[in-house]
């Protein structure tokens, strides 16, 4: 199963996604890390991406997730997936479940004001909210809930409240630092020592001593 945490910038996709992946012992993929340099430069300059920028990015994400599915593995993906057409594109990977981290403008704007993203300025929030098409088939989670509560609600909705199997190692991708992330090394990021990947392949990171399950209060 691929669990996609979707929502506008500042909704907590990466933080909640990493925490969920750690709790499940699954690898974590961050969609932000798959943008080409040209798209990153546009967003850093405060220019919203056009669909022409997004389609190759979404196709790459779908291919990565399809590779996970082909091996019978599981993963957590953080991706804005604001429009239904974008979700349909990712959905080509198969066995996808979307989780919408939902919050109002004031709540998310306050979060963005308190954080520093490597290229996503807070000025893009309004355009993202304008682009957002509310999903009809997603699990909806209130971003005002604590992270442990959000994880508990997601696991319950996905019938993953019980113990799960061993951690799955995903395909080549770029993941952020921290537990249960998968992807090539990123500058300035830290995390547990990586497993030894195939030559030229991905680096997988899991919590020290293996995945930890059932840590929700």
Secondary structure, DSSP 8 states (H G I E B T S, - for coil): -EEEEE-STTS-HHHHHHHHHHHHTBEEEEGGGGS-HHHHHHHHTT----HHHHHHHHHHHHHHHHHHHHTT--EEEE----SHHHHHHHHTTSSEEEEEEE--HHHHHHHHHT---SS--GGGHHHHHHH----SSSEEEETTS-HHHHHHHHHHHTT--S---S-B---S----SSTTEESS--TT---S-----STT---EE--TTS-------
